[in-house]
Amino acid sequence: MKANLTLACSTSVQEEVRAFLMRYFDSLPISASEKNQIILAIDEALANAIIHGNKADESKSITLDMDVTDKRISLEIYDVGLFDATAQGEESKNVNLKEVIKERQKGGLGLKLIYSIMDVVCFYTKDDKSYCLLVKMFKT
């Protein structure tokens, strides 16, 4: 299954995207808990693109390209604006979320959450567009 969404850079679109993803992922061979975690990671990546990358400038747009098979979800978010998602680098990849919550850490949690949920997280630039690639493999 493939899907493509183009959205205004506004946090108001996030609720609609979450509802779309819930319906879209309905037939996947994963638990409701895993589905919710994946949606949370996508929502965080989208929020980063809207808020940090594009400063919530509604005159700009962001595109989501999604490819879902029975083995994985692959999602590219592009035109994510310019922000240094790699600034937290290895620190974000090797995070213990329970410790972060216990210490009530503020800031930077979105990327840590994304790295902890998704199997592949990649940021890159191509043809003057910034991309965020998220992949989640299913245990079959």
C-alpha positions as CSV (number, residue, x, y, z in Angstrom):
1,M,0.0,0.0,0.0
2,K,1.3,3.4,-0.9
3,A,0.1,6.8,0.2
4,N,1.1,10.4,-0.4
5,L,-0.1,13.4,1.6
6,T,0.8,17.1,1.2
7,L,0.1,19.2,4.2
8,A,0.3,22.8,5.3
9,C,3.1,23.6,7.8
10,S,0.6,23.9,10.7
11,T,0.4,21.8,13.9
12,S,-3.4,21.8,13.3
13,V,-2.9,19.1,10.6
14,Q,-1.4,16.6,13.0
15,E,-4.7,15.4,14.4
16,E,-6.0,14.6,10.9
17,V,-2.7,12.8,10.1
18,R,-2.9,10.7,13.2
19,A,-6.5,9.7,12.4
20,F,-5.5,8.9,8.8
21,L,-2.6,6.7,10.0
22,M,-4.8,4.8,12.4
23,R,-7.2,3.9,9.6
24,Y,-4.4,3.3,7.1
25,F,-2.5,0.9,9.5
26,D,-5.7,-0.9,10.5
27,S,-4.9,-4.0,8.4
28,L,-1.3,-4.3,9.5
29,P,-0.1,-7.5,11.3
30,I,1.0,-5.6,14.4
31,S,-0.5,-5.0,17.8
32,A,-2.4,-1.9,18.7
33,S,0.4,-0.9,21.0
34,E,3.0,-1.1,18.3
35,K,0.7,0.8,15.9
36,N,0.3,3.6,18.4
37,Q,4.1,3.8,19.0
38,I,4.7,4.1,15.2
39,I,2.1,6.8,14.9
40,L,3.6,8.6,17.8
41,A,7.1,8.5,16.2
42,I,5.6,9.8,12.9
43,D,3.7,12.5,14.7
44,E,6.9,13.6,16.5
45,A,8.9,13.7,13.2
46,L,6.1,15.7,11.6
47,A,5.9,18.1,14.5
48,N,9.7,18.7,14.3
49,A,9.4,19.4,10.6
50,I,6.5,21.8,11.1
51,I,7.8,23.6,14.2
52,H,11.6,23.5,14.0
53,G,12.2,23.1,10.3
54,N,9.6,25.4,8.9
55,K,8.7,27.6,11.9
56,A,5.0,26.7,11.5
57,D,4.9,28.8,8.3
58,E,1.5,27.8,6.8
59,S,2.5,29.1,3.4
60,K,5.0,26.2,3.2
61,S,4.0,22.5,2.8
62,I,5.4,19.2,3.9
63,T,4.9,15.9,2.0
64,L,4.6,12.4,3.4
65,D,5.3,9.5,1.1
66,M,4.5,6.2,2.7
67,D,5.0,2.6,1.5
68,V,3.6,-0.2,3.7
69,T,4.1,-3.9,3.1
70,D,3.4,-6.9,5.4
71,K,7.1,-6.6,6.5
72,R,7.7,-2.9,7.1
73,I,6.5,0.7,7.0
74,S,8.7,3.1,5.2
75,L,7.9,6.8,5.4
76,E,9.6,9.8,4.0
77,I,8.7,13.3,5.2
78,Y,10.2,15.9,3.0
79,D,10.6,19.7,2.7
80,V,11.2,19.4,6.5
81,G,13.0,22.8,6.5
82,L,16.4,23.4,7.8
83,F,17.1,22.1,11.3
84,D,20.0,20.1,12.7
85,A,18.4,16.8,13.6
86,T,21.8,15.2,13.9
87,A,22.9,17.6,16.6
88,Q,21.9,14.9,19.2
89,G,23.5,12.2,17.1
90,E,24.4,9.0,19.0
91,E,23.0,10.5,22.2
92,S,19.4,10.2,20.8
93,K,20.0,6.7,19.5
94,N,21.1,5.2,22.8
95,V,18.5,6.7,25.1
96,N,16.7,4.9,27.9
97,L,13.3,6.6,27.8
98,K,12.3,5.3,31.3
99,E,15.3,7.2,32.7
100,V,14.4,10.3,30.7
101,I,10.9,10.3,32.0
102,K,12.1,9.6,35.6
103,E,14.5,12.6,35.4
104,R,11.8,14.7,33.8
105,Q,14.1,15.9,31.1
106,K,12.7,18.6,28.9
107,G,13.6,19.2,25.3
108,G,15.0,16.9,22.7
109,L,12.5,14.1,23.6
110,G,10.9,13.9,20.2
111,L,14.0,12.7,18.5
112,K,14.9,10.3,21.3
113,L,11.4,8.9,21.1
114,I,11.7,8.5,17.3
115,Y,15.0,6.8,17.5
116,S,13.7,4.4,20.2
117,I,10.6,3.4,18.2
118,M,11.8,3.2,14.6
119,D,14.4,0.8,13.2
120,V,15.8,3.3,10.7
121,V,15.9,7.1,11.1
122,C,17.8,9.0,8.5
123,F,18.0,12.7,7.7
124,Y,19.4,13.9,4.3
125,T,19.1,16.5,1.6
126,K,18.5,15.9,-2.0
127,D,17.6,18.4,-4.8
128,D,17.3,21.3,-2.4
129,K,14.8,19.4,-0.2
130,S,15.4,18.1,3.3
131,Y,14.1,14.6,4.1
132,C,13.4,12.5,7.1
133,L,13.2,8.7,6.4
134,L,11.6,6.5,9.0
135,V,11.4,2.7,8.7
136,K,9.8,0.2,11.0
137,M,10.3,-3.5,10.4
138,F,7.6,-6.0,11.5
139,K,8.4,-9.1,13.5
140,T,6.9,-11.9,11.4
